[in-house]
């Protein structure tokens, strides 16, 4: 008797109902495998966000503002009293900013031209330049951009900055465009967070992020010292960043986005008002930097670093951190020593710190226990370009 005869005899003994049950089980198993495969495929395809490249804006030499030129300008600007001229000169001297930073054209004039036209000239000068440079260097077709995110805190014109880019470079009509304002120096990384979430949903997409801050419209001509500080710190600049979730871009990408931890402690008034654009008693608008800004930034950093630590640090550092927290709870005298600061140098080779000012960089160094060489890139960025707000990270 052949094997085929045996198999046929077995099948003949099975009832039709049993065959239907077996067939149903087979269909369920097949459907489960297909769904599981699809889920794994989608998870893998949307897992990575690649940073292909970025371009930073370098203004022409005609916009350069040496320290001597800055001091002469504020002396000749009739809005400032001798006391306020001296105050700004001292701040600039201690700021860590060199003689290679830049002001927009309107601020080089006497009196300053802070009109809307002058502001838009600065915005277009920065954004159009970085976008064109990025497209040219990477040979990017403007119509291949799927997501566009622009950010500028204090300038929010109509049409929006995003619309200006779409019109200038002829981007597609179905592009996903977003224009963020009022988000401060963290706006660029917030834009990366938004782009990351969008790239999780929209597969095979390119995201273009544009970051800048307008200096032209924010030079303050009043008497409040906390509102004079931005005059000495903020400078002209911008950046364009290209992100992708396309698998084929893996080989050309310079970095892969691993973690992005956001912290917002603005629910408390003291944090909410530490940086604000407001009029002074004479009705002159400016940006007010709180005296306690560095301390508050340090507290926010502490919260953010605690979340980040659990994602990136080796287990040895995580255990030490947890044990230090537990020990301080059960042994009150230990609380006087302050919290244990994990050694982030065991997780990162390089640190890219916002060049917001000399004190900002020193605060980061102290809070994270970094070495001088870890903060050197940020220190030199501040020296050469000044505080370019959200673009300074790049």
Buried (B, 14 or more C-beta within 10 A) or exposed (E): EEEEEEEEEEEEEEEEEEEEEEEEEEEEEEEEEEEEEEEEEEEEBBEBBBBBBBBBBBBEEEBBBEBEEBBEBBBEBEBBEEEBBBBBBEBBEEBBBBEBBBBBBBBBEEEBBBEEEBBBBBBBBBBBBBBBBBBEEEEBEBEEBBBBBBBBBBBEBEEBBBBBBBEBBEBEEEBBBBBBBEBBBBBBBBBBBBBBEBBBEBEEBBBBBBBBBBBBBBBBBBBBBBBBBBBBBBBBBBBBBBBBBBEEBEEEBEEEBEEBBEBEBEEEEEBEEBBEBEEBEEEBBBBBBBEEBBEBBBBBBBEBBBEBBEEBBEEEBBEBBEEBEEEBEEEEEEEEEEEBBBBBEEBBEEBEBBBBBBBBBBBBBEBBEBEEEBBEBBBEBBBBBBBBBBBBBB
